[in-house]
Structure formats: structure tokens, C-alpha cells
Amino acid sequence: QEIMQNFITNAIKYTEEGIVTIHARQVKNGVQFAVSDTGIGISKGDQARVFDKFFRSEDYRTRQQNGTGLGLHVTRKLAQLAHAEIRLDSELGSGSTFTIYFPNLK
């Protein structure tokens, strides 16, 4: 719940105008959720660091929003505890999609 809440909150926060979409689907051996937005997107350089503790992009569009740089770091830690995998697809100016795959635990 915390992971999805963070993805959705970020998508709304960084999409002044546009669409936020949430997808869920059953996949082989688990379930996959995706949160997509048509917001500001994340540069390639920032994508490599976006899950780092206290990381905040220097992009002026990101700096217009308040934040500590802890949300995605905590999200990654929670995903690791759940044996989940996170994927980020983003293009600056075209939005982002955060996808998380939760395997069935036996």
C-alpha cells in the first residue's frame, strides 16, 4: 500500500496538467502494478539516482515541489523486503511510468 501510495502521489505532484493512470494485472508467478503520468518526466541522468536517499533533481520543475528525497528511497527498500522488482521508464517532458512486480510468495 505504501509503495503504490508513493507512486500515485508523485505522479499527481509532478503532473500539473495531464493524466495519471493506474494499471494492475496478473502476470506469470505474480502481479504487476504500474503508475503512469504525462507529467514532467525524469532525465536519463536523474533516473540512475532517483531511488538514492535524499536525492532531489536539480531540474527547476522538480524544485518547484516540496520534498525530502526520501519517498522513492523508502519505496525501493519496501520493495526489496517484499521481493518485488521496480522498473522506471521516463522521458523528460513526456511523463513517467513506475512499474512494480510482486512475485507470488510460497
C-alpha positions in Angstrom: 0.0 0.0 0.0 2.8 2.4 0.9 4.6 1.7 -2.4 1.5 2.4 -4.5 0.7 5.5 -2.5 4.1 6.9 -3.1 4.0 6.2 -6.9 0.5 7.8 -7.2 1.3 10.8 -5.0 4.5 11.5 -7.1 2.6 11.1 -10.3 0.0 13.6 -9.2 2.6 16.0 -7.8 4.6 16.2 -11.0 1.7 16.3 -13.4 0.3 19.8 -13.4 -1.8 19.1 -16.5 -2.4 15.7 -17.9 -3.3 12.2 -16.9 -2.3 9.8 -14.2 -3.2 6.1 -15.0 -3.0 3.1 -12.7 -2.8 -0.4 -14.1 -2.9 -3.8 -12.4 -2.6 -7.2 -14.0 -1.9 -10.7 -13.1 1.3 -12.0 -14.7 3.2 -15.3 -14.6 4.0 -16.1 -11.0 2.8 -12.7 -9.6 1.1 -9.4 -10.0 2.2 -6.2 -11.7 1.1 -2.7 -11.0 2.0 0.4 -13.0 1.5 4.1 -12.4 1.9 6.3 -15.5 1.7 10.0 -15.8 2.0 12.6 -18.6 4.0 15.0 -16.3 7.4 16.5 -16.4 9.3 13.2 -16.7 12.8 12.4 -15.4 16.0 13.0 -17.2 18.2 10.0 -18.0 20.9 11.2 -15.6 18.4 11.5 -12.8 16.8 8.1 -13.4 20.0 6.4 -12.3 19.8 8.3 -8.9 16.1 8.7 -8.3 16.0 5.9 -5.7 19.0 7.3 -3.8 18.5 8.5 -0.3 17.8 12.3 -0.2 18.2 12.7 -4.0 16.4 15.6 -5.5 16.7 16.6 -9.1 18.3 20.0 -9.9 15.6 20.4 -12.6 13.7 23.6 -11.9 10.4 21.9 -12.5 11.2 19.4 -9.8 12.4 22.0 -7.4 9.0 23.8 -7.6 7.6 20.9 -5.5 8.4 20.3 -1.8 10.0 17.0 -0.9 12.8 15.4 1.1 14.1 12.9 -1.4 13.2 10.0 0.8 10.0 8.8 -0.8 11.4 6.7 -3.6 14.3 5.5 -1.4 11.8 4.1 1.1 9.7 2.7 -1.7 12.8 0.8 -3.0 13.5 -0.6 0.5 9.9 -1.7 0.9 10.0 -3.4 -2.5 13.2 -5.3 -1.5 11.5 -6.5 1.6 8.6 -7.8 -0.5 11.0 -9.4 -3.0 9.4 -7.1 -5.6 11.1 -5.5 -8.7 10.7 -1.9 -9.7 11.2 -0.5 -13.2 11.2 3.1 -14.2 10.5 4.3 -17.8 10.6 8.0 -18.3 11.4 10.7 -20.8 12.0 14.3 -19.9 8.9 16.3 -20.8 6.8 13.2 -21.6 6.0 11.6 -18.3 7.0 8.6 -16.3 5.9 5.0 -15.6 6.8 3.3 -12.4 6.1 -0.5 -12.6 6.4 -2.9 -9.7 6.2 -6.7 -10.0 5.3 -8.7 -6.9 6.1 -12.4 -7.2 3.8 -15.0 -5.6 5.5 -15.9 -2.3 5.4 -19.6 -1.4 
